[in-house]
Amino acid sequence: MIRDEDPWAPPQGWSGSAHVRVWRTEPGRVAVVVSGPGAEGDLETVLPLLRGEYPDDTVDFFFHRPMDWVAPAYYAELTSGDDGTVTRTHIAGDALAVRLGPAFYETEDPDDHSTGWGGA
């Protein structure tokens, strides 16, 4: 893991917090995990900003929606389209954990109350 930000509230007024973590998965490649309901509605804005912070790397994006009283938890791989839209493809949290190592769950959002480490 090369980055673990404290959770922050996005400026666009979405409710909840957002949390950014980054892993160097191989030379020239990083994996960025954006967590939290505060980022869920603003991924089209956040992903280009984060991609710009790693200009010499291929950036793989993932999203984690922690469980709360309103919605179940899930993990997704994020893909940006040419028009800036973001597509989410649900993935198993354990599959992502295998790829990123033990720091993935060790740095998970403490307010995530789901079983099985944040969802399927």
Order of alpha helices (4+ residues) and beta strands (2+ residues): beta-beta-beta-alpha-alpha-beta-beta-beta-alpha-alpha
